[in-house]
Amino acid sequence: MNPMLNRLRLLTPGPTPMPEEVRLAMARDMIHHRKPAFKEIMARVQKGLRVLFGTQQPVLSLSCSGSGAMAAAVSNLFSPGERVIVAEAGKFGERWVEIAEHRGLQVTRMSFEWGTAVDPARVAEELAAGKAKGGYAGLFVQVSETSTGVLHPLRELAKLTRGTDTLLLADGISAVGVSPCPLDEWGMDCLVTGSQKGLMLPPGLAFAALSEKAWRKAENVTPGCYYFDLKEERAACDKQQTRFTSAVGLMVGLDVALEMLLTPGLAALYRKQWALTRMARAGIAAMGLPLYAAEHYTWGLTALAMPKGVDSSKVLAAAAKEHNVIMAGGQGHMKNYMVRVGHMGYVDFGDLAAGLFALASALQAQGVRMAAPDYLEQALAAYTKGLTEEPPLP
Ligand SMILES: *Cc1c(COP(=O)(O)O)cnc(C)c1O
């Protein structure tokens, strides 16, 4: 910690900073999870979650991190032996593969280069080729691949599975509340997220919503795990409950967080995320550093590759020590070659300006010259412009 600075700035793609309103709400004493006061909170939270997920279906709350909801979805929607495609281009795509294999599914893995998006045309070919083998029961993908900062074309992929027996499972852990991914409108079959990314909460809660088609499939599947039984959770949710003891403190925080996110409206929320993304990309491009996701980029984080010979762990350590800015490195084989700047959840342009300054200073300390000394002005100009634009439909 640098004693000249007032606070730590958490610019990681989860966990993300928490508003004071949420922190104070969570500091209150415990209430009982089967009593009316808690059911009122559950009813409000349910309404807000449905807006955020873009669905008329119940959004189930599970006491686990985001991966728990991914595993719950797979274990409730597929029986061992079924064939699925995992279309992936990063660390979290690999997680779908691991979860599917753990459930005993026959996985066709379609890998795309890190930093690029899944190609719907190739997925369409594989779905068609699979018909000879009895068809694919599932297609698993990330909405936003957090390890590379890429946004996959979910709308296009959903067109391939809609009206077929293939269920489209979307990991929206770094997308829900960050960029539009409406379950019903796009025709996905399952959308999951976690509490510690776009939702401005501590880790510990995960959420899952299923389409009607997915619920029909779930009727014929015996869940692989006693605790994560989505049909039982849905029955509890209908009564403003969770099946087992609710994560009461997190739910109280969620109630406040959803109000903060939804009061200005979804359009305002996405526009802010879009403007921050424009800001990060403009600043990093002006520094002369390569943006990792060239085309289909996520709105909640920006990934950049390190110049030759620069170790990102040193850059991150310097940014933390000198400027109290905490950013993330790469994952997997990119561990020491990448920096990921998080700007989802409770992050504003001031935090991001501090982040870009810390990044530039730390790089300069490693001998990297900034291509444009006015990188911060360029970043702020892009932010201002981003706020006035209509964000593109992802
Ligand atoms: C963070 C993240 C996960 C993992 O979530 P946990 O809460 O750590 O289990 C999975 N997928 C994506 C896309 C993520 O961003």
The ligand as a MOL file (V3000), in Angstrom:
LIG
                    3D

  0  0  0     0  0            999 V3000
M  V30 BEGIN CTAB
M  V30 COUNTS 15 15 0 0 0
M  V30 BEGIN ATOM
M  V30 1 C -15.0400 -15.8310 -13.4010 0
M  V30 2 C -15.5220 -16.7350 -14.4580 0
M  V30 3 C -15.7910 -18.0860 -14.2170 0
M  V30 4 C -15.4900 -18.7290 -12.9070 0
M  V30 5 O -16.3140 -18.2980 -11.9200 0
M  V30 6 P -16.0310 -18.7070 -10.4130 0
M  V30 7 O -16.9500 -17.7610 -9.7160 0
M  V30 8 O -14.5780 -18.4540 -10.1560 0
M  V30 9 O -16.4000 -20.1110 -10.2530 0
M  V30 10 C -16.2910 -18.8550 -15.2390 0
M  V30 11 N -16.5140 -18.3470 -16.4530 0
M  V30 12 C -16.2510 -17.0500 -16.7410 0
M  V30 13 C -16.5180 -16.5350 -18.1130 0
M  V30 14 C -15.7420 -16.2080 -15.7540 0
M  V30 15 O -15.4820 -14.9300 -16.0360 0
M  V30 END ATOM
M  V30 BEGIN BOND
M  V30 1 1 1 2
M  V30 2 1 2 3
M  V30 3 2 2 14
M  V30 4 1 3 4
M  V30 5 2 3 10
M  V30 6 1 4 5
M  V30 7 1 5 6
M  V30 8 2 6 7
M  V30 9 1 6 8
M  V30 10 1 6 9
M  V30 11 1 10 11
M  V30 12 2 11 12
M  V30 13 1 12 13
M  V30 14 1 12 14
M  V30 15 1 14 15
M  V30 END BOND
M  V30 END CTAB
M  END
